[in-house]
């Protein structure tokens, strides 16, 4: 089989801009959808570079078991020593915010106070330990799934007992301190190949669904929700890089918020990252092009027969 960049994913719409970037550069690639399929563990995987874009929110698109299937494929690839960008460890963190927070903490990155609970009564009991406003969210989430703000137990009880309650796909609900920012925005820091790409200011006035992909854009928006920050520099960047390197993550977006006292809290790691085309057009910086160049460089390093001509892909 040819030496290719294999893109493992479950969302064709989100991956299309990357495929277009490959085509502009003349890079060989395989669109490997993990919506369904099978692998024979007795066979040897193909050559090339394997980039995992598996998303924690796959179940919200009807692909309930795509992350589990991705785990099987990644285990097979890694057992054969294949070059994997965003490894099985990265997938573990993608589908568990608890795992994210534990790993971030090991690198000195502050996260909001968080409790995890399984079962409605356990959620109520865990929330009773919070003294101020708190939010709930899903452990396996993405797209702001399950994010709700509460000012006390009565409101939470009404929610979990009512028709609007969203049960987490893995059964784990998180209760978390609500971080009140003086202005309604968060910062998302993008990395490609473990290196800083850029940071984006994201307007949160309209809520917690912060997907930057063009497919997620709300119709009729009158102001930019995403803006690339020029000259971004922050003490967290080297800590983020150490965290990424330690956890097999090379491509990611990491989100943080700053409270009124200037304290910084990191609350989400997205290993299936997307880029906002409007913000990039204004800034003249393009994440998918940089990602395609990085993957092309990695492909050129592989010891397979047709990799040599790709040395200029970067």
URBELLIN-V943453 format. One record per backbone hydrogen bond with DSSP energy under -0.5 kcal/mol. NH is the residue of the N-H (numbers start at 1). CO is the residue of the C=O. If there is no record, write none. Layout:
BEGIN
NH;CO + NH;CO
END
This chain:
BEGIN
4;2 + 4;47 + 5;28 + 6;4 + 6;49 + 7;5 + 7;30 + 8;6 + 8;51 + 9;7 + 9;32 + 15;11 + 16;12 + 18;15 + 19;15 + 20;16 + 21;17 + 22;18 + 23;19 + 24;20 + 25;21 + 26;22 + 26;23 + 27;22 + 30;5 + 32;7 + 32;30 + 33;31 + 34;9 + 41;39 + 43;40 + 49;4 + 50;83 + 51;6 + 51;49 + 52;50 + 52;85 + 53;8 + 53;51 + 58;55 + 60;57 + 61;58 + 62;59 + 63;58 + 64;62 + 66;63 + 69;65 + 70;66 + 71;67 + 72;68 + 73;69 + 74;70 + 75;71 + 76;72 + 77;73 + 78;74 + 79;75 + 80;76 + 80;77 + 81;78 + 82;77 + 83;48 + 84;82 + 85;50 + 86;84 + 87;248 + 91;87 + 92;88 + 93;89 + 94;90 + 95;91 + 96;93 + 97;139 + 100;96 + 101;97 + 102;98 + 103;99 + 104;100 + 105;101 + 106;102 + 107;104 + 108;105 + 109;104 + 110;108 + 115;175 + 117;173 + 119;171 + 123;119 + 124;120 + 125;121 + 126;122 + 127;123 + 128;124 + 129;126 + 130;127 + 134;150 + 135;176 + 136;148 + 137;174 + 138;145 + 139;172 + 141;139 + 145;142 + 147;144 + 148;136 + 148;146 + 150;134 + 156;152 + 157;153 + 158;154 + 159;155 + 160;156 + 161;157 + 162;159 + 165;162 + 167;165 + 171;168 + 173;117 + 173;171 + 174;137 + 175;115 + 176;135 + 177;113 + 178;133 + 179;177 + 180;178 + 181;179 + 185;183 + 186;202 + 187;256 + 188;200 + 189;187 + 189;254 + 190;188 + 190;198 + 191;252 + 192;195 + 193;250 + 194;250 + 195;192 + 197;190 + 198;190 + 199;229 + 200;188 + 201;227 + 202;186 + 202;200 + 203;201 + 203;225 + 204;184 + 205;184 + 207;204 + 210;208 + 216;213 + 217;214 + 221;218 + 227;201 + 229;199 + 230;228 + 232;229 + 237;234 + 239;235 + 240;236 + 241;237 + 242;238 + 243;239 + 244;240 + 245;241 + 246;242 + 247;243 + 247;244 + 248;245 + 249;244 + 250;248 + 252;191 + 253;270 + 254;189 + 255;268 + 256;187 + 257;265 + 259;263 + 260;180 + 262;259 + 265;257 + 266;110 + 267;255 + 268;255 + 270;253 + 271;269 + 273;271 + 277;275 + 280;276 + 281;277 + 282;278 + 283;279 + 284;280 + 285;280 + 287;285 + 290;286 + 291;287 + 292;288 + 293;289 + 294;290 + 295;291 + 296;292 + 297;293 + 298;294 + 299;295 + 300;296 + 301;297 + 301;298 + 302;299 + 304;302 + 307;304 + 310;307 + 311;308 + 312;309 + 313;310
END
